[in-house]
Amino acid sequence: MISNLKSHTLNSLGAICRASELCEFASSLSSGDLALCGELCVSGYESLGKKFEEDLKLNLINSLKPGAYLGFSYHSNGYNEFVLLSSNGVEFSQNKHKLFKLNGEDRIFKAGVADEIKINSIAGVNIGVLICFELRFIELWNRLKGADIILVPAMWGESRSEHYEVLSQALALQNRCFVIACSDMDLKFNMVFCPNGSRAKSKKFDINLINNFRQWMDNE
């Protein structure tokens, strides 16, 4: 059962230290926690090799308590892949579809397919993901209509910080859901946006807040 929503940015320098910090954060999560870390939060655009990435994923899975969930993205077989992990393993994964060409992402990663952007049911909760630049495309918001929680891991540019905040809040309002936003590496930002547009660093997950707000909006 998911009961708490939170996010975390890493403070360590260097991929090995950041990987260790991420594992420590994973081990601190309690049953019922759903936490988000940033896009490519350990290594940035640098690939650390398949063994390092797979070992990190396995260590995170082993660090999580039963009933706790952690999402982040990493290099995986040429893709920028988001994974939602639990003590049982990978709950679901999704490759980034919209690559930010101004940063040369299309020269580093292969693009995932739009069909991977969909709602996944985890512990009875409908969860979707938009990875960084994908947040700018309304047609992708529509693919996640009906989600209870949308995760937005990012490596957003600090000079465009307002865009990330405004779009994440608008997504929560438009899709009438919780949005967990976490940007690392350049812009340091983490926040939970509620269906009514309010925000907090962490938030209790309350399905009634979603249902009540959706009902109120539908009656307007």
Buried (B, 14 or more C-beta within 10 A) or exposed (E): EBBBBBBBBBEBEEBBEBBBBBBEBBBEBEBBBBBBBBBBBBBBBEBBEEEBBEEBBEBBBEBBBEBBBBBBBBBBEEBBBBBBBBBEEEBBBBBBBBBBEEBEBEEBBEBBEBEBBEBBEBBEBBBBBBBBBBBBBEEBBEBBEEBBBBBBBBBBBEEEBEBBBEBBBBBBBBBBBBBBBBBBBBBBBBBBBBBBEEBEEBBEBBEEBBEBBBEEEEEE
